[in-house]
Amino acid sequence: MKTARTLILSSAAGLLALGGAQAADLPVKAKAVEYVRVCSLYGAGFYYIPGTDTCIKIGGYLRVDTTFNGGAHGAPAWSGDLGQQNRFRDYFVSRSRMALTVDTRTATEYGVVRTFGQGDFQFNNFGTSNATALSAFPGGAANSLSIPGGGYVAVEYLFIQFAGFTFGKSSSAYSTPWNGFPGNINSNLLGGNNTDTGVNNIQYTAEFGNGVSGSIGLDDPTVWNRTAVYNLSIPGAIGANGTGSSAYAGTHAPDIVGRIRVDQAWGLFQVSAMAHEVSGSYNTLGASAVPNNLSEISGHPETKWGGAVMAALQIKNLPTGPGDDIKFDVSYAKGATKQVIATSGTSPNFAMFGDSGFGYQSVGFGATTDGVYMPGAGGTGGIVLTTAWGLRGAFNHNWNPNWSTSLFGSYSAVRYDGSADDNLLGAGTTTAKGAYCAAFALSHPGQAAGTYSCNPDFNVSQLGVVTRWTPVKNLTFSGEVQWFHLDQKMSGSSVFTATAPKPNAVYEFKDQDTVLLQLRVQRNF
């Protein structure tokens, strides 16, 4: 018993000694927590990332749009089911979007290193109930935008800035600060350049002092800066709606862009220029410009360089009210039509139907291209570049801190080389107009009989007004009305089979008009 008691006491003493040793190893007090600190170097909303000297700002907006008699985000009824005004068209379409932005900045001996990204979480339908008009998106999931719980994430800006350079997906050095939004809320005001959702590029900006800066850049044209090149010799080169399939070759060179800008208290003045490569794939192609086994050995048209120039002006401090301004830009393009017929997406072609005094309906067409070619004897001898020019602008007025109105408009023109009806007047198909009209006549009978006169030139006009109400800071309700006019240059009528569900009937070639209403509520954060 005495031995057992001695063993227990000895063990207890050892445990107490061990516990004391471990307690002696503990710190006297816990390490202080590092709290997030405000970063005041780059404006409101920035914080230091804990443990670093990098500042970060998370922001964005939540926006809900509804458009009546138009596409999502204010596209006029200028094509598709909306342009046809048929039973498949939606009378309205809505889109809900949350844009999330992440902005980081770090001060270095070379200046500020900045990264910026924006992702748009959004849901909307296709704006059509016609099953033949639905596209597969994304990854082959047909109509994934419209399914319950569907939607997608769109990427706008993703770029790094360092020592005057910008690398990544950003607004082009060619663009104005307002891009395609001098005062409107819709993404479809034509008449000039728009890269508001970013284009892959490399650019450098130099500050010369007194508000004068210069920028040069290389833009990837593949997704953003191309419209179409038509090979007018292929079967069905021009379809029922006056458009064809693009025969652009692969991308061989970036667009070369530059600008000079003057920023002053009175406003801004900018001059921009762009060089753009226009190239065709092959002389021999199948229907819809699909290559075949003869394509490679058929040769190809010679590559041509086109381009665009733009001048822009902003005037601030107008006597009409605090914060009022005028924004205006004018553009000219040769072989770079996207710099005039520009939206936040692809450039539209126009196919609009309306009433007729003698035919089944009237129709107006407008094909948007960078150039056309017709190979072979009597053809164009290569790519003939399309000419375009446009102007747009807005007057922006603040009634008071809660109410504002913008009056905006645009005018654009697209021209094809040659005279109207060249192929009827002896010029054959050597001009762009002659080649286009020869292809157009194959799908629209009656030209030779004199029932219509062919001319692919067209003009488009837009006029609109938007009023905004901001009851509290960063919450805005907007209503915008926009009128769109297609001034097409065809005349007369033709019997042809329009795109289904239109019948084979007499259609009168005539100018077209449409009006839309867009409503928006947006909360910035």
C-alpha positions as CSV (number, residue, x, y, z in Angstrom):
1,M,0.0,0.0,0.0
2,K,2.8,2.3,0.9
3,T,4.5,1.6,-2.5
4,A,1.3,2.3,-4.4
5,R,0.8,5.6,-2.6
6,T,4.3,6.7,-3.3
7,L,3.9,6.0,-7.0
8,I,0.6,8.0,-7.3
9,L,2.1,11.0,-5.5
10,S,5.2,10.9,-7.7
11,S,3.1,10.8,-10.9
12,A,1.0,13.7,-9.7
13,A,4.1,15.8,-8.9
14,G,5.5,15.0,-12.4
15,L,2.2,16.2,-14.1
16,L,2.2,19.4,-12.1
17,A,5.8,20.1,-13.1
18,L,5.0,19.4,-16.8
19,G,1.9,21.6,-16.7
20,G,3.9,24.4,-15.1
21,A,6.6,24.2,-17.8
22,Q,3.9,24.3,-20.6
23,A,2.2,27.3,-18.9
24,A,5.5,29.1,-18.8
25,D,5.9,28.6,-22.6
26,L,2.6,30.4,-23.4
27,P,2.7,34.1,-24.5
28,V,1.9,36.7,-22.0
29,K,-1.0,38.1,-24.3
30,A,-2.5,37.3,-27.8
31,K,-1.1,39.0,-30.9
32,A,-3.0,42.2,-31.8
33,V,-5.5,41.8,-34.7
34,E,-4.6,43.8,-37.8
35,Y,-7.7,45.8,-38.8
36,V,-8.6,46.9,-42.4
37,R,-7.4,50.5,-42.9
38,V,-8.9,53.1,-45.2
39,C,-6.7,54.0,-48.2
40,S,-7.1,57.7,-49.0
41,L,-4.6,57.8,-51.9
42,Y,-7.0,57.1,-54.7
43,G,-10.3,58.5,-53.6
44,A,-13.3,57.1,-51.6
45,G,-14.0,53.5,-51.2
46,F,-10.4,52.1,-51.2
47,Y,-8.9,50.0,-48.4
48,Y,-5.5,48.5,-47.8
49,I,-5.4,44.7,-48.3
50,P,-4.3,43.5,-44.8
51,G,-0.6,42.8,-44.7
52,T,0.2,44.7,-48.0
53,D,0.6,48.2,-49.4
54,T,-2.0,47.5,-52.1
55,C,-5.3,49.3,-52.0
56,I,-8.5,47.7,-53.2
57,K,-12.0,49.0,-54.1
58,I,-15.0,46.7,-54.7
59,G,-18.0,48.4,-56.4
60,G,-20.5,48.1,-59.3
61,Y,-24.2,48.5,-59.9
62,L,-27.4,46.6,-60.1
63,R,-29.6,47.5,-63.1
64,V,-32.9,46.4,-64.5
65,D,-33.9,47.4,-68.0
66,T,-37.2,46.9,-69.8
67,T,-37.5,47.8,-73.5
68,F,-40.9,48.1,-75.4
69,N,-40.7,47.4,-79.2
70,G,-37.0,46.9,-79.1
71,G,-34.2,44.5,-78.0
72,A,-32.4,44.3,-74.7
73,H,-30.6,47.5,-73.7
74,G,-32.5,49.7,-76.3
75,A,-31.8,48.1,-79.7
76,P,-34.4,49.4,-82.2
77,A,-36.7,47.0,-84.1
78,W,-34.3,47.1,-87.1
79,S,-33.9,43.4,-87.9
80,G,-35.1,39.8,-87.1
81,D,-38.6,39.2,-85.7
82,L,-38.8,42.7,-84.4
83,G,-37.9,44.1,-87.9
84,Q,-40.5,41.8,-89.5
85,Q,-43.1,42.9,-86.9
86,N,-44.5,39.3,-86.9
87,R,-46.2,37.2,-84.3
88,F,-42.9,35.8,-83.0
89,R,-41.7,39.2,-81.8
90,D,-41.8,40.0,-78.1
91,Y,-43.6,43.3,-77.4
92,F,-41.1,43.9,-74.5
93,V,-37.9,42.4,-73.2
94,S,-36.3,42.8,-69.8
95,R,-32.7,42.3,-68.6
96,S,-31.4,42.2,-65.0
97,R,-27.7,42.7,-64.4
98,M,-25.3,43.1,-61.5
99,A,-22.0,44.5,-62.5
100,L,-19.2,43.7,-60.0
101,T,-15.9,45.7,-60.3
102,V,-12.6,45.1,-58.5
103,D,-10.0,47.9,-58.6
104,T,-6.5,47.5,-57.0
105,R,-3.7,50.0,-56.9
106,T,-0.1,50.0,-55.6
107,A,2.3,52.9,-55.4
108,T,5.7,52.0,-56.9
109,E,8.9,53.8,-58.0
110,Y,7.4,53.6,-61.6
111,G,4.1,55.1,-60.6
112,V,0.9,53.4,-59.7
113,V,0.4,49.7,-60.7
114,R,-3.4,49.2,-61.3
115,T,-5.5,46.2,-62.1
116,F,-9.2,46.4,-63.0
117,G,-11.9,43.9,-63.8
118,Q,-15.6,44.0,-64.3
119,G,-18.0,41.0,-64.6
120,D,-21.7,41.3,-65.4
121,F,-24.0,38.7,-63.9
122,Q,-27.1,39.0,-66.0
123,F,-30.3,37.4,-67.2
124,N,-32.5,38.2,-70.1
125,N,-34.4,36.3,-72.9
126,F,-33.5,36.3,-76.6
127,G,-36.2,38.8,-77.5
128,T,-37.8,36.2,-79.8
129,S,-40.0,33.1,-79.6
130,N,-39.1,31.9,-83.1
131,A,-37.3,28.6,-82.5
132,T,-35.3,29.0,-85.8
133,A,-33.8,32.3,-84.5
134,L,-32.4,31.0,-81.2
135,S,-28.7,30.5,-81.0
136,A,-26.7,28.0,-79.0
137,F,-25.1,29.8,-76.0
138,P,-23.0,28.9,-74.2
139,G,-21.3,25.6,-74.9
140,G,-24.1,24.3,-77.0
141,A,-26.8,24.9,-74.4
142,A,-29.6,26.2,-76.6
143,N,-31.6,29.1,-75.2
144,S,-29.8,29.0,-71.9
145,L,-30.5,32.7,-71.3
146,S,-34.2,32.1,-71.0
147,I,-34.4,29.1,-68.7
148,P,-35.4,29.6,-65.1
149,G,-32.2,30.1,-63.1
150,G,-30.3,30.6,-66.3
151,G,-28.3,33.6,-67.4
152,Y,-24.5,34.1,-67.7
153,V,-21.5,36.2,-66.7
154,A,-20.3,38.7,-69.3
155,V,-16.7,40.0,-69.0
156,E,-16.3,43.7,-69.7
157,Y,-12.9,45.2,-68.6
158,L,-9.9,43.1,-67.5
159,F,-6.6,45.1,-67.7
160,I,-3.3,46.0,-66.0
161,Q,-1.9,49.5,-66.1
162,F,1.8,50.2,-65.4
163,A,4.1,53.1,-66.3
164,G,1.7,54.6,-68.8
165,F,0.9,51.2,-70.5
166,T,-2.4,49.4,-70.5
167,F,-2.5,45.6,-71.2
168,G,-5.7,43.7,-71.5
169,K,-9.4,44.2,-72.3
170,S,-10.1,47.9,-72.1
171,S,-11.5,50.8,-74.1
172,S,-9.5,51.5,-77.2
173,A,-7.1,54.4,-77.4
174,Y,-9.2,55.4,-80.4
175,S,-12.3,55.9,-78.3
176,T,-13.7,59.0,-76.6
177,P,-14.2,58.9,-72.8
178,W,-18.0,58.6,-73.3
179,N,-17.7,56.0,-76.1
180,G,-21.2,55.5,-77.6
181,F,-23.0,57.3,-74.7
182,P,-22.9,61.1,-75.1
183,G,-26.2,61.3,-73.2
184,N,-28.3,58.2,-74.0
185,I,-28.8,55.1,-71.8
186,N,-29.2,52.6,-74.8
187,S,-26.2,50.8,-76.2
188,N,-27.2,51.3,-79.9
189,L,-26.6,54.9,-80.8
190,L,-24.9,54.7,-84.1
191,G,-22.7,57.3,-85.8
192,G,-19.3,56.6,-84.3
193,N,-16.9,54.4,-82.4
194,N,-17.9,52.4,-79.3
195,T,-15.6,50.1,-77.2
196,D,-17.5,50.5,-73.9
197,T,-17.2,46.8,-73.0
198,G,-13.5,46.6,-73.9
199,V,-11.3,45.2,-76.7
200,N,-8.1,43.2,-76.2
201,N,-5.3,45.7,-76.7
202,I,-1.9,47.2,-75.7
203,Q,-1.7,51.0,-75.5
204,Y,0.6,53.6,-74.1
205,T,-0.4,57.1,-73.0
206,A,2.0,60.0,-72.5
207,E,1.0,63.2,-70.6
208,F,2.6,66.3,-72.1
209,G,1.3,68.8,-69.5
210,N,-1.5,71.4,-69.5
211,G,-4.1,68.7,-70.1
212,V,-2.5,67.5,-73.4
213,S,-2.0,63.8,-73.8
214,G,-1.2,61.4,-76.6
215,S,-2.0,57.6,-76.9
216,I,-1.0,54.9,-79.3
217,G,-2.2,51.3,-79.3
218,L,-2.7,48.0,-81.0
219,D,-6.2,46.6,-80.9
220,D,-7.3,43.0,-81.7
221,P,-9.9,43.4,-84.4
222,T,-11.2,39.8,-84.5
223,V,-14.3,40.2,-82.3
224,W,-14.9,43.9,-82.2
225,N,-13.6,45.9,-85.2
226,R,-14.8,43.8,-88.1
227,T,-18.2,43.8,-89.9
228,A,-18.1,41.6,-93.0
229,V,-16.5,41.0,-96.4
230,Y,-18.8,39.6,-99.0
231,N,-17.6,37.3,-101.8
232,L,-20.3,38.1,-104.3
233,S,-19.5,35.2,-106.6
234,I,-20.7,32.4,-104.3
235,P,-24.1,30.7,-104.6
236,G,-26.7,32.8,-102.9
237,A,-24.2,35.5,-102.1
238,I,-27.0,38.0,-101.2
239,G,-30.0,36.5,-99.4
240,A,-33.7,37.5,-99.1
241,N,-32.9,40.2,-96.5
242,G,-30.2,41.8,-98.7
243,T,-27.3,40.5,-96.6
244,G,-24.6,37.8,-97.2
245,S,-22.2,35.7,-95.3
246,S,-18.8,37.1,-94.3
247,A,-15.8,35.8,-96.2
248,Y,-13.2,37.5,-94.0
249,A,-9.8,35.8,-93.8
250,G,-8.1,35.1,-90.5
251,T,-6.7,38.0,-88.5
252,H,-3.2,38.8,-89.8
253,A,-2.5,42.2,-88.2
254,P,-3.8,44.3,-85.3
255,D,-5.5,47.6,-85.8
256,I,-3.1,50.5,-85.2
257,V,-4.8,53.3,-83.3
258,G,-3.8,56.7,-81.8
259,R,-5.2,59.9,-80.5
260,I,-4.3,63.4,-79.3
261,R,-6.5,64.8,-76.5
262,V,-6.8,68.1,-74.8
263,D,-8.6,68.2,-71.4
264,Q,-9.4,71.6,-70.0
265,A,-11.8,73.2,-67.5
266,W,-14.0,74.2,-70.5
267,G,-14.2,70.6,-71.8
268,L,-12.3,68.3,-74.1
269,F,-11.1,68.1,-77.7
270,Q,-9.8,64.9,-79.3
271,V,-8.6,63.6,-82.7
272,S,-8.3,59.9,-83.3
273,A,-7.1,57.7,-86.2
274,M,-7.1,54.0,-87.0
275,A,-5.6,51.7,-89.6
276,H,-7.6,48.4,-90.2
277,E,-6.7,45.4,-92.4
278,V,-9.4,44.1,-94.7
279,S,-8.8,40.6,-96.2
280,G,-10.9,38.0,-98.0
281,S,-10.5,34.2,-97.5
282,Y,-10.7,32.6,-101.0
283,N,-12.1,33.3,-104.4
284,T,-14.0,30.0,-104.5
285,L,-16.4,29.3,-101.6
286,G,-19.6,27.3,-101.2
287,A,-22.9,28.7,-100.0
288,S,-22.8,30.7,-96.8
289,A,-19.1,31.4,-97.6
290,V,-18.1,27.9,-96.4
291,P,-14.8,26.6,-97.9
292,N,-14.7,23.6,-100.2
293,N,-11.9,21.4,-101.7
294,L,-11.3,24.0,-104.4
295,S,-10.9,27.0,-102.1
296,E,-7.1,26.8,-101.5
297,I,-6.2,26.4,-105.1
298,S,-8.6,29.2,-106.3
299,G,-6.5,32.1,-105.0
300,H,-7.7,35.0,-102.9
301,P,-8.1,38.7,-103.2
302,E,-5.3,41.0,-102.3
303,T,-5.4,42.3,-98.7
304,K,-6.2,46.0,-98.4
305,W,-5.8,48.5,-95.6
306,G,-8.6,50.8,-94.6
307,G,-9.1,53.0,-91.6
308,A,-11.0,55.6,-89.8
309,V,-10.7,59.1,-88.3
310,M,-12.7,60.8,-85.6
311,A,-12.9,64.2,-84.0
312,A,-14.7,64.7,-80.7
313,L,-15.7,67.8,-78.7
314,Q,-17.1,68.3,-75.2
315,I,-18.2,71.7,-73.9
316,K,-18.8,72.1,-70.2
317,N,-19.9,75.0,-68.0
318,L,-22.9,75.9,-70.2
319,P,-25.0,78.8,-69.0
320,T,-28.1,76.6,-69.1
321,G,-27.3,75.1,-65.7
322,P,-24.7,73.6,-63.3
323,G,-23.1,70.4,-64.8
324,D,-24.8,70.9,-68.2
325,D,-22.6,69.9,-71.2
326,I,-22.6,69.1,-74.9
327,K,-20.8,66.0,-76.3
328,F,-20.3,65.6,-80.0
329,D,-18.2,63.4,-82.4
330,V,-17.9,63.0,-86.1
331,S,-16.3,60.0,-87.9
332,Y,-15.2,58.9,-91.4
333,A,-14.3,55.3,-92.3
334,K,-13.0,53.5,-95.3
335,G,-13.1,49.7,-94.9
336,A,-13.7,50.1,-91.1
337,T,-17.5,50.5,-91.0
338,K,-17.7,49.3,-87.3
339,Q,-16.3,52.8,-86.4
340,V,-19.5,54.3,-87.7
341,I,-22.2,51.6,-87.4
342,A,-21.2,50.7,-83.9
343,T,-23.0,49.3,-80.9
344,S,-22.0,47.6,-77.7
345,G,-22.0,44.3,-79.7
346,T,-21.8,43.5,-83.3
347,S,-22.7,45.9,-86.1
348,P,-26.3,45.4,-87.2
349,N,-27.7,44.8,-90.7
350,F,-31.1,46.3,-91.3
351,A,-34.2,44.5,-92.6
352,M,-37.4,46.3,-91.7
353,F,-40.9,45.7,-92.9
354,G,-43.9,48.0,-92.9
355,D,-47.1,48.9,-94.7
356,S,-47.4,49.3,-98.5
357,G,-49.9,51.0,-100.8
358,F,-49.8,48.2,-103.4
359,G,-47.6,45.3,-102.3
360,Y,-48.1,42.7,-99.6
361,Q,-45.7,44.9,-97.4
362,S,-42.9,47.4,-97.8
363,V,-39.3,46.6,-96.9
364,G,-36.1,48.4,-96.3
365,F,-32.7,46.8,-96.4
366,G,-29.2,47.9,-95.3
367,A,-26.1,45.6,-95.5
368,T,-23.2,46.6,-93.3
369,T,-19.8,45.6,-94.7
370,D,-16.1,46.6,-94.7
371,G,-15.8,45.6,-98.3
372,V,-17.0,43.3,-101.2
373,Y,-15.3,41.4,-104.0
374,M,-16.3,39.4,-107.1
375,P,-13.4,37.3,-108.5
376,G,-13.0,36.4,-112.1
377,A,-13.2,38.1,-115.5
378,G,-15.5,41.2,-115.3
379,G,-15.4,41.2,-111.5
380,T,-14.2,43.9,-109.1
381,G,-10.5,42.9,-109.4
382,G,-10.2,42.6,-105.7
383,I,-11.8,44.0,-102.5
384,V,-13.6,47.3,-102.9
385,L,-13.7,49.0,-99.5
386,T,-17.0,50.4,-98.2
387,T,-17.2,54.0,-97.2
388,A,-19.1,55.2,-94.1
389,W,-19.4,58.4,-92.1
390,G,-21.5,59.6,-89.2
391,L,-22.0,62.1,-86.4
392,R,-23.7,61.9,-83.1
393,G,-24.1,64.0,-79.9
394,A,-26.2,65.0,-76.9
395,F,-27.1,68.0,-74.9
396,N,-27.3,67.1,-71.2
397,H,-29.2,69.3,-68.8
398,N,-29.7,69.2,-65.0
399,W,-33.0,70.6,-63.8
400,N,-32.0,70.2,-60.2
401,P,-29.9,67.7,-58.1
402,N,-32.7,65.1,-58.5
403,W,-33.8,65.5,-62.2
404,S,-31.9,65.6,-65.5
405,T,-32.7,65.3,-69.2
406,S,-30.6,64.5,-72.2
407,L,-31.5,65.1,-75.9
408,F,-29.4,63.0,-78.2
409,G,-29.3,62.0,-81.9
410,S,-27.1,60.6,-84.7
411,Y,-26.9,60.3,-88.5
412,S,-24.9,57.7,-90.3
413,A,-24.3,56.9,-94.0
414,V,-22.9,53.8,-95.8
415,R,-21.8,54.0,-99.4
416,Y,-20.8,51.4,-101.9
417,D,-18.4,52.3,-104.8
418,G,-20.0,52.9,-108.2
419,S,-23.2,54.2,-109.6
420,A,-26.7,52.9,-109.0
421,D,-27.6,50.0,-111.4
422,D,-24.1,49.8,-112.7
423,N,-24.8,46.3,-114.0
424,L,-27.7,47.6,-116.0
425,L,-25.9,50.7,-117.4
426,G,-22.9,48.9,-118.9
427,A,-20.4,49.0,-116.1
428,G,-21.1,45.3,-115.4
429,T,-19.9,43.9,-112.1
430,T,-16.6,45.8,-111.8
431,T,-17.8,48.2,-109.1
432,A,-19.1,47.4,-105.6
433,K,-22.6,48.5,-106.5
434,G,-22.7,46.6,-109.8
435,A,-21.4,43.3,-108.2
436,Y,-23.8,43.7,-105.2
437,C,-26.8,44.4,-107.4
438,A,-26.0,41.4,-109.7
439,A,-26.1,39.1,-106.7
440,F,-29.1,40.8,-105.3
441,A,-31.0,40.3,-108.5
442,L,-30.6,36.5,-108.3
443,S,-32.8,36.5,-105.1
444,H,-35.0,39.4,-106.0
445,P,-36.4,39.1,-109.6
446,G,-37.6,42.1,-111.6
447,Q,-34.6,44.4,-111.8
448,A,-34.0,43.8,-115.5
449,A,-37.7,44.3,-116.2
450,G,-37.5,47.7,-114.6
451,T,-39.8,47.0,-111.6
452,Y,-37.1,48.1,-109.2
453,S,-33.9,50.0,-109.1
454,C,-31.0,48.6,-107.1
455,N,-28.7,50.7,-104.8
456,P,-27.3,49.2,-101.6
457,D,-26.4,52.6,-100.1
458,F,-28.3,53.6,-97.0
459,N,-28.6,56.2,-94.2
460,V,-29.8,55.8,-90.7
461,S,-31.0,58.5,-88.3
462,Q,-31.8,58.4,-84.6
463,L,-33.4,61.0,-82.3
464,G,-34.2,60.4,-78.6
465,V,-34.7,61.9,-75.2
466,V,-34.1,60.5,-71.7
467,T,-35.2,61.8,-68.3
468,R,-33.6,60.6,-65.1
469,W,-34.9,60.9,-61.5
470,T,-32.5,60.3,-58.6
471,P,-34.6,60.4,-55.4
472,V,-31.6,59.4,-53.2
473,K,-27.9,59.2,-53.9
474,N,-26.8,56.4,-56.3
475,L,-30.4,55.3,-57.1
476,T,-31.7,56.5,-60.5
477,F,-34.9,55.8,-62.5
478,S,-34.7,56.6,-66.2
479,G,-37.1,56.7,-69.1
480,E,-35.9,57.0,-72.7
481,V,-37.8,57.3,-76.0
482,Q,-35.9,56.7,-79.3
483,W,-37.0,57.2,-82.9
484,F,-35.0,55.3,-85.6
485,H,-35.3,55.9,-89.4
486,L,-33.8,53.8,-92.2
487,D,-33.3,55.8,-95.4
488,Q,-32.7,53.0,-98.0
489,K,-32.0,53.7,-101.6
490,M,-33.8,50.9,-103.4
491,S,-36.9,51.9,-105.3
492,G,-39.8,50.1,-106.9
493,S,-40.9,46.6,-106.0
494,S,-40.0,42.9,-106.4
495,V,-41.7,39.5,-106.0
496,F,-39.4,37.4,-103.7
497,T,-39.5,35.0,-100.8
498,A,-38.7,36.9,-97.7
499,T,-37.4,35.1,-94.6
500,A,-40.0,32.9,-92.9
501,P,-42.7,33.4,-91.8
502,K,-43.1,36.0,-94.6
503,P,-44.7,34.7,-97.8
504,N,-43.6,34.9,-101.4
505,A,-45.2,38.1,-102.5
506,V,-44.8,41.6,-103.9
507,Y,-42.7,43.8,-101.6
508,E,-42.3,47.5,-102.1
509,F,-38.9,49.0,-101.4
510,K,-39.4,51.9,-99.0
511,D,-37.9,53.8,-96.1
512,Q,-38.8,52.5,-92.6
513,D,-39.4,54.0,-89.1
514,T,-39.7,52.6,-85.6
515,V,-40.0,53.9,-82.1
516,L,-39.0,52.3,-78.7
517,L,-39.4,53.0,-75.0
518,Q,-36.7,51.9,-72.6
519,L,-37.2,52.0,-68.8
520,R,-34.4,51.5,-66.3
521,V,-33.7,51.5,-62.5
522,Q,-30.1,51.4,-61.4
523,R,-28.5,51.3,-58.0
524,N,-24.7,52.1,-57.8
525,F,-22.6,50.8,-55.0
